[in-house]
Amino acid sequence: MIDSRLKLLIFDMDGVILDSEPLHENARQMMFRRLGIVPDDTFPDPVGNSSSGFWKKVIEKCGIEGEPVDLEKEQYRLVAQQIEEDQIPPSEGLKELLLWAIGNGIKIGLASSSTRVLVDDALRLLKIERYFDHTVSGDEVSAKKPAPDVYHRVLEMAGIPAEYAAAVEDTHTGMLAAKNAGIFCYGYRNTTSGAQDMSAADRIIDKLEEIMYTGGRIA
């Protein structure tokens, strides 16, 4: 039985539509070596947070030259390179969920804190861009997650009120963004995203297909 209230299903990108956190970590490690940086436990946690914000703190801590946005671009370039060279697939069950949504007249959105370049590269390389009706990136809004801006923009583009939407997020920051926008949130427990606080999620899932099995319930 499909929840007839669900009109829009919005996905986070990193850690949800693909298991990209290990790719980001590989990219950061490559950059650390190039920059002569030895990271330690005092470095900020990058998972679920702004990459440019992460590099801003690294620059301040290590006294290296460079601009946060340029280092972010380099990180994202290396992530896209890994997706292409290693032929990284979409997350398990994602395509089935996308087809289920389309078959039930549910629009599909993406709300990511990553840049437009990485969003477009990832969707293209994963060969899933045709499934998404509306996509918004972190560099297209005033504030990144946990601010609700990316979600507000997707809702506006789709012309659908928050109470008829659901989000899929794997990090505490992302879940807060969805809830700050008034959207029902599925907390996707992705082990490579680390030990995330899932308390903001309305329902916790271990597999994306569980959304189908529950009929996309948003209450």
Secondary structure, DSSP 8 states (H G I E B T S, - for coil): ---TT--EEEE-SBTTTB--HHHHHHHHHHHHHHHT----TTS---TTS-HHHHHHHHHHHHT--S-HHHHHHHHHHHHHHHHHHTT----TTHHHHHHHHHHTT-EEEEE-SS-HHHHHHHHHHTT-GGG-SEEE-GGGSSS-TTSSHHHHHHHHHHT--GGGEEEEESSHHHHHHHHHTT-EEEEE--GGG-S---TT-SEEESSTTHHHHTTT---
